[in-house]
Amino acid sequence: ELSGVDLEVGYLQLELMRLGADRSSEGVLACATFAELMDCPRCEQIFEALVGTLRAAKKRKVITYEGQMLLKGVSDNVQVKLLQPPPAGLAPAEAVIHCSHPSS
């Protein structure tokens, strides 16, 4: 059973497949730009700290992208490439993983 960061990385893998499976290539299962991930309403709902999840996934060699840090605006066209498939049996996230601010 996945939990914490591993679960978030798994959800990121699923979202990359959803957004960019049509842009696969040799050794890359899916590809989406940083802007596509940041501007995606679904990703906004799932990930409390998308940049942190991306860094954790890169460290685990699940994804790759150029540079160390991704910043909105500056990094919008950076390609985020999925290298490993999502964990078997992982269902897509239905809501925010961590408790976020209660809606007012």
C-alpha beads as a LAMMPS data file, in Angstrom:
LAMMPS data file: protein, C-alpha beads

104 atoms
103 bonds

1 atom types
1 bond types

-500.0 500.0 xlo xhi
-500.0 500.0 ylo yhi
-500.0 500.0 zlo zhi

Masses

1 110.0

Atoms # bond

1 1 1 0.000 0.000 0.000
2 1 1 1.461 3.331 -1.079
3 1 1 1.364 6.310 1.245
4 1 1 2.731 9.827 1.574
5 1 1 5.147 10.959 -1.113
6 1 1 5.085 7.586 -2.919
7 1 1 1.314 7.896 -3.294
8 1 1 1.627 11.452 -4.623
9 1 1 4.285 10.303 -7.109
10 1 1 1.921 7.505 -8.215
11 1 1 -0.863 10.035 -8.784
12 1 1 1.571 12.206 -10.746
13 1 1 2.367 9.211 -12.961
14 1 1 -1.361 8.683 -13.616
15 1 1 -1.885 12.364 -14.436
16 1 1 1.092 12.416 -16.813
17 1 1 -0.362 9.383 -18.608
18 1 1 -3.728 11.138 -18.844
19 1 1 -2.266 14.408 -20.140
20 1 1 0.568 13.207 -22.331
21 1 1 0.327 9.533 -23.313
22 1 1 -0.095 10.633 -26.928
23 1 1 3.401 12.179 -26.740
24 1 1 5.380 9.067 -25.881
25 1 1 8.747 8.289 -27.442
26 1 1 11.725 5.960 -26.970
27 1 1 12.013 5.332 -23.215
28 1 1 9.344 7.941 -22.422
29 1 1 5.810 6.747 -21.604
30 1 1 4.204 10.196 -21.623
31 1 1 5.199 13.841 -21.783
32 1 1 3.550 17.087 -20.694
33 1 1 4.848 20.603 -20.219
34 1 1 5.207 22.069 -16.752
35 1 1 2.531 24.641 -17.692
36 1 1 0.086 21.863 -18.653
37 1 1 0.519 20.302 -15.212
38 1 1 0.364 23.631 -13.347
39 1 1 -2.691 24.878 -15.256
40 1 1 -4.629 21.609 -15.086
41 1 1 -7.646 22.041 -12.752
42 1 1 -7.528 18.335 -11.865
43 1 1 -3.840 18.505 -10.883
44 1 1 -4.611 21.644 -8.870
45 1 1 -7.140 19.598 -6.882
46 1 1 -4.857 16.599 -6.360
47 1 1 -1.479 18.109 -5.541
48 1 1 -0.976 20.532 -2.683
49 1 1 2.647 21.123 -3.715
50 1 1 3.094 20.021 -7.326
51 1 1 6.688 21.288 -7.588
52 1 1 7.651 19.240 -4.518
53 1 1 5.982 16.135 -5.965
54 1 1 7.830 16.664 -9.263
55 1 1 11.165 16.948 -7.432
56 1 1 10.443 13.781 -5.422
57 1 1 9.479 11.897 -8.610
58 1 1 12.647 13.057 -10.372
59 1 1 14.771 11.959 -7.402
60 1 1 13.135 8.501 -7.643
61 1 1 13.896 8.430 -11.415
62 1 1 10.179 8.118 -12.192
63 1 1 10.211 11.288 -14.315
64 1 1 12.833 13.540 -15.828
65 1 1 12.979 17.203 -16.800
66 1 1 15.746 19.684 -17.523
67 1 1 17.002 21.873 -14.700
68 1 1 16.824 21.588 -10.937
69 1 1 13.837 23.753 -10.053
70 1 1 10.660 24.404 -12.012
71 1 1 9.144 27.880 -11.685
72 1 1 5.790 29.092 -13.026
73 1 1 6.352 31.326 -16.029
74 1 1 10.073 30.643 -16.439
75 1 1 9.690 26.862 -16.771
76 1 1 6.313 26.704 -18.549
77 1 1 7.715 25.005 -21.676
78 1 1 9.912 22.481 -19.830
79 1 1 8.969 18.934 -20.846
80 1 1 8.169 16.625 -17.925
81 1 1 8.792 13.078 -19.162
82 1 1 7.371 9.961 -17.530
83 1 1 9.945 7.131 -17.396
84 1 1 8.101 4.527 -15.298
85 1 1 4.479 3.356 -15.443
86 1 1 2.112 4.078 -12.552
87 1 1 1.962 1.400 -9.831
88 1 1 -0.361 -1.485 -10.781
89 1 1 -3.843 -1.141 -9.353
90 1 1 -3.508 2.522 -8.333
91 1 1 -6.858 4.240 -8.836
92 1 1 -6.860 7.902 -9.901
93 1 1 -7.020 10.420 -7.075
94 1 1 -10.473 11.726 -6.347
95 1 1 -9.539 14.698 -4.184
96 1 1 -6.685 16.557 -2.578
97 1 1 -4.252 14.139 -0.961
98 1 1 -3.393 16.335 2.001
99 1 1 -5.938 18.386 3.863
100 1 1 -5.984 21.806 2.306
101 1 1 -7.573 24.987 3.588
102 1 1 -11.269 24.495 4.290
103 1 1 -13.479 26.233 1.770
104 1 1 -15.195 29.278 3.168

Bonds

1 1 1 2
2 1 2 3
3 1 3 4
4 1 4 5
5 1 5 6
6 1 6 7
7 1 7 8
8 1 8 9
9 1 9 10
10 1 10 11
11 1 11 12
12 1 12 13
13 1 13 14
14 1 14 15
15 1 15 16
16 1 16 17
17 1 17 18
18 1 18 19
19 1 19 20
20 1 20 21
21 1 21 22
22 1 22 23
23 1 23 24
24 1 24 25
25 1 25 26
26 1 26 27
27 1 27 28
28 1 28 29
29 1 29 30
30 1 30 31
31 1 31 32
32 1 32 33
33 1 33 34
34 1 34 35
35 1 35 36
36 1 36 37
37 1 37 38
38 1 38 39
39 1 39 40
40 1 40 41
41 1 41 42
42 1 42 43
43 1 43 44
44 1 44 45
45 1 45 46
46 1 46 47
47 1 47 48
48 1 48 49
49 1 49 50
50 1 50 51
51 1 51 52
52 1 52 53
53 1 53 54
54 1 54 55
55 1 55 56
56 1 56 57
57 1 57 58
58 1 58 59
59 1 59 60
60 1 60 61
61 1 61 62
62 1 62 63
63 1 63 64
64 1 64 65
65 1 65 66
66 1 66 67
67 1 67 68
68 1 68 69
69 1 69 70
70 1 70 71
71 1 71 72
72 1 72 73
73 1 73 74
74 1 74 75
75 1 75 76
76 1 76 77
77 1 77 78
78 1 78 79
79 1 79 80
80 1 80 81
81 1 81 82
82 1 82 83
83 1 83 84
84 1 84 85
85 1 85 86
86 1 86 87
87 1 87 88
88 1 88 89
89 1 89 90
90 1 90 91
91 1 91 92
92 1 92 93
93 1 93 94
94 1 94 95
95 1 95 96
96 1 96 97
97 1 97 98
98 1 98 99
99 1 99 100
100 1 100 101
101 1 101 102
102 1 102 103
103 1 103 104
